[in-house]
Amino acid sequence: MKPKKNPKADLTRNSGLYFAIGLALVLFLTWRGLEWKKYDKDEAFNYKMDVDEELEEEIPITEMLKTPPPPPPPPAAPEEIEVVEDEEEVEETVIESTETSQDEVIEVEDVEEVEEPVDVDVPFAVIEDVPVFPGCEDAKDKRACFQEMMQKHIRKHFRYPEIAQEMGVQGRVAVMFTIDKDGSITNIRMRGPDKNLEKEAQRIISKLPKMTPGKQRGRAVRVPFSIPITFRLQ
């Protein structure tokens, strides 16, 4: 029997050839893909410029103008000498000698000594009459009474700053102030670990009452005083 299909129309006849060609083409494309390289435009070229010659600053040429010397001064006119006739009488001044002999007695008027007030600061520890705190007028030991009243004043007006409590700040503030000649409190200074504690110490001392001023040799003087205030969290 003869086959029904035409042998020329058989597609599987050259399948081996087509497979080989396709395989070769795929291998070629794969190789080209692996060998393909791409360069960025910015890195494709590396420009380098070497400057060996030093840049010299051009100095403008200026023309030196010679100023002419100043003209010589005009000749001075001759002074006219006025001749005065010696006819007027001139009174002579007689100077007496200030030298005295040992036998001569000179009377000296009494000299009054005027004491000028001198502003001095006398420390609290050495002053003769200490400043009197209100309420200590009749105390026998006014110095000890002053110290006691100061402690009571600090405890009465003491208030721990809230911001210092929140931050956990504590410590001792050294306070220095001056009891003036009129008994007022002046020149308050503080030194402590925190500004808030220093402000509170200044507020306490500024509330001190007016005192009887301290005296040295019967004269009112300024008395500097210092006291520590301790801020401690419980």
Secondary structure, DSSP 8 states (H G I E B T S, - for coil): ---SS-GGG-TTTTHHHHHHHHHHHHHHHHHHHHH-----TTTS--------S--------------------------------TTS-------------TT-----------------B--TTT-SB--B-TT-TT-S-HHHHHHHHHHHHHHHH----HHHHHHT--EEEEEEEEE-TTS-EEEEEEE-S-HHHHHHHHHHHHT----B--EETTEE-BEEEEEEEEE---
